[in-house]
């Protein structure tokens, strides 16, 4: 009688070290994740290739709705504006626009993308330090909100609007000391030094500039809510002074973004999910500060939020496969994956949670996870405890929805497909993978470099 | 390659080295290999027995077996014949 053979797992041995018990227990991130929103990882890889980014539309919508609920249950006038730079794939932007989000852009490229997606000009916020006169002209014609970053831009804008004889809706970006360091003072006008007030005075004295709001963006991956309370108070102070000095009620305060996702920052002792404040805590800090600041009820400003990372990171997955296993000179296991820092840019910032996509025994190994690039910097995880991964096995990298699909590099390898799983569990390609032609089509060879002969 | 004869191995893959007090944990295949080595089986016979018991390509086993031996050597659990 033929007996069925046992499932193979390569032999492994681990020395047991006695010492102090870890009160947090052992990490269990190697529990396999075989499906995303009910769709098999194995099937996704066989259909769309490995590596491949996957986004969950259900998670995007759920996360967005939860953030809106956190703010709208505390404050009467709230508007979210989708931060294009966080993930500007059109399908992703349109999920946010369908949910009611405006667009927040920081370049003419993103501005054009928002227009092409069908966002009305008067629902686009144009931020950032680089706006040419042509960019600003287009934004003024479209009635968009221009957030002024520096005096050179302000003077360009004054000149431009005088030529156009058309009013521009503007806000200034304000930077400030919120108790979090290093201070982000490279963008906008400083509050403490009086620079912001000088800019406001200049705008108020200019015929064609209509100051409609104030903007700040105090940092990124902020782990403290109190900084937002300070920011809301300082913006409110300016708004109240504008009312007092010019009898002008501002339409909005834009508190920007910077809320963290559930990722674990490199070097952090505890997992991100244990240390980040909830969206409700951020909402409470911001809204209670504004509500208690003494605005008249009918003069409460619209609260705009440009949060990106916290709304999309959790919805993104990167599927990949093992290329090879090897042992380093000091005995450590090294596993080479088919994705590296070229497409997983956030590996520089985070200890990404990585799980196998198939069942394993309970035996695990500490290992270094490398990407496929022939570059020493290509390290996905310096140290991670995972089961015995064999060549060809699949893994799932979690919380990769923010910045990777915009900051990724075409370096050594091509960028892969991006797939969106809709709320019904159907998968759609929302960005094709690159090919050699994608790049060579942009190259030009001068006549004398078209041919060569090798001896 | 010879495994140290005084090693104690439990059914669950717990290994104790009485000569220096070190203890180890190994997975099922690791325990099988060490047990067969303790029985004095030759490398070729061990590999054959494993191929009969587990669903594995002999080439994959060759590679993993060599890696496992180097690991046992690092832990002073084996010596050359």
Boltz contact constraints between the chains, C-beta under 6 A:
constraints:
  - contact:
      token1: [A, 5]
      token2: [B, 54]
      max_distance: 6.0
  - contact:
      token1: [A, 5]
      token2: [B, 55]
      max_distance: 6.0
  - contact:
      token1: [A, 6]
      token2: [B, 53]
      max_distance: 6.0
  - contact:
      token1: [A, 6]
      token2: [B, 54]
      max_distance: 6.0
  - contact:
      token1: [A, 8]
      token2: [B, 54]
      max_distance: 6.0
  - contact:
      token1: [A, 8]
      token2: [B, 55]
      max_distance: 6.0
  - contact:
      token1: [A, 8]
      token2: [B, 56]
      max_distance: 6.0
  - contact:
      token1: [A, 10]
      token2: [B, 64]
      max_distance: 6.0
  - contact:
      token1: [A, 11]
      token2: [B, 29]
      max_distance: 6.0
  - contact:
      token1: [A, 11]
      token2: [B, 30]
      max_distance: 6.0
  - contact:
      token1: [A, 11]
      token2: [B, 33]
      max_distance: 6.0
  - contact:
      token1: [A, 11]
      token2: [B, 68]
      max_distance: 6.0
  - contact:
      token1: [A, 12]
      token2: [B, 27]
      max_distance: 6.0
  - contact:
      token1: [A, 12]
      token2: [B, 30]
      max_distance: 6.0
  - contact:
      token1: [A, 13]
      token2: [B, 24]
      max_distance: 6.0
  - contact:
      token1: [A, 13]
      token2: [B, 26]
      max_distance: 6.0
  - contact:
      token1: [A, 13]
      token2: [B, 30]
      max_distance: 6.0
  - contact:
      token1: [A, 13]
      token2: [B, 71]
      max_distance: 6.0
  - contact:
      token1: [A, 14]
      token2: [B, 25]
      max_distance: 6.0
  - contact:
      token1: [A, 15]
      token2: [B, 24]
      max_distance: 6.0
  - contact:
      token1: [A, 16]
      token2: [B, 23]
      max_distance: 6.0
  - contact:
      token1: [A, 16]
      token2: [B, 25]
      max_distance: 6.0
  - contact:
      token1: [A, 331]
      token2: [B, 74]
      max_distance: 6.0
  - contact:
      token1: [A, 361]
      token2: [B, 27]
      max_distance: 6.0
  - contact:
      token1: [A, 363]
      token2: [B, 27]
      max_distance: 6.0
